[in-house]
Amino acid sequence: MKESMCNVPAVILAGGMGKRLGSLTAETPKPLIRVANSPIIVRQLAELRLAGVNTILVSTGYRAELLMEELLDGSNFGVDIYYSHEDTPLGRGGGIKKALSGIGGNWEYAIVRNGDNLTFNLDFENLLEFHKKNNALVTAVVARRSAAESLGYGLIETDENLRIKSFKEKPKSIEGDSSVLINAGIYIISRKVVGLFPDIGDHEVGLFPSLASDGNLYGYPIEEWLTVDTPEDLERAEDIIKRK
């Protein structure tokens, strides 16, 4: 167990419906979709546990009972799991605020990740040290993708020190053919910024552009990352895991 991560809780945002996966999520929450015979969220739990994280709060909404039946208290996965349920959708920003506001204890930093993304070599300990070194309020993991692959994601521009200069939420078109940095949906969040998240709505619309303007938002680049939004993404994830 990595001692530096023991007091770092994690939140997994697992409340979305995953409509773009069609019939696969008609009765199943997206984080329980299986990739190479293992649910996405179980793969995330294993990755967090390997990093030394042992307290995980799952933010639930759609078909929450199925997630709770699968994960229980987390003991089968070597972690302690708690739940933050949304009776009505709060948006990702509202879900983050509700979940982090419910975590007690003496923590300074938390990991937050969307419940539909996969990483394959992310060093969470190094991510935390990067966040601390820059005295950031939020550090967003970012991935470089082609312009064509980047539609539907928050676009990020950084300076030479990886301080995020601009954060544009999900543009409908991107000029040019060059690669861009996109938001990977994984964050380190300092406790003192939790109150700035919206009660309802998306943190990427107002809060993150504001933090970028004030110089308090940093980007941590990774290469191996995938979000499972469509059946094609699911096939791609299966192929990557089979090659590992």
Secondary structure, DSSP 8 states (H G I E B T S, - for coil): --GGGTT--EEEEE----GGGGGGGSSS-GGG-EETTEEHHHHHHHHHHHHT--EEEEEE-TTHHHHHHHHTTSGGGTSEEEEEE-SS--HHHHHHHHHHHT--SS-SEEEEEETTEEESS--HHHHHHHHHHTT-SEEEEEEEE-TGGGTTS-EEEE-TT-BEEEEE---S---SSS-EEEEEEEEEEEGGGGGGS-SSS-TTTTHHHHHHHTT-EEEEEESSEEE--SHHHHHHHHHHHHH-
